[in-house]
Amino acid sequence: MMSGIESESSLFNRIGGASGITRLIGEFYKRVLEDQTLRPYFEGVEIAKLQHMQREFFSAALGGPTAYSGRTMQHAHHDLRIPREHFQAFVQCLFETLSQHAPSEDERYAIISRINTYADDVIDHTDAPTE
C-alpha cells in the first residue's frame, strides 16, 4: 500500500516531473490569458515570475521536490477580490490543460482537488452572506 507521500510523488512523476510541470504551466497560462474573464487579473503582472512561482507551487502541491517560496495564497490574492465564478473559470482552464498532461481522469481530479483546497484563500468573501 502506498503512503500519501509516495502517491503524491508518483503523481508529480506521472505528470512528467519538473519538465512536465514547466510545460503544463506554460500551456495553462496561455489558456488563462486568452480568457477574457481572467485576463484583467494579470495586467501588469510579470508573467515569467508568476510562472516560476506557479511551477514551484504545482511541484510542491503534487509532491515534487521543489518547495514553494512564495507568499501565502491568501496574501497573494487578497487585493484582487476574485469572485467564486472567476476562480472556477481558472480551475476550468487548468482542467482543460490537464486533459493533455495527466495520464488519467482520476489524476486530473486529484490535481484539481488539491488546487481547490486553496479556494477559500483565493476567493473574495467580503460580500458573502453572514449567518
Secondary structure, DSSP 8 states (H G I E B T S, - for coil): ---HHHHHHHHHHHHTHHHHHHHHHHHHHHHHHH-TTTGGGGTT--HHHHHHHHHHHHHHHTT-S----S--HHHHHGGG-B-HHHHHHHHHHHHHHHTTT-SSHHHHHHHHHHHHTTHHHHB--TTS---
